[in-house]
């Protein structure tokens, strides 16, 4: 059996409250499950927005590079005539 991985949420819980970390380790349910589930939904949606923003940014850089290469090719063809 491999050891249980240490997650960032475990570290944050331990640093915030040692007792809360211990309760979680023992499998005791948290009293604020509704808020925690809402936080998970929010973070998932935020992660998707960040991913889309990064994808759009990379697409923009790619289009800029393509335009610059096209400009260089056109200028080179113009000077060769």
Helices and strands as residue ranges (DSSP letters): H 8-16, H 18-26, H 33-80
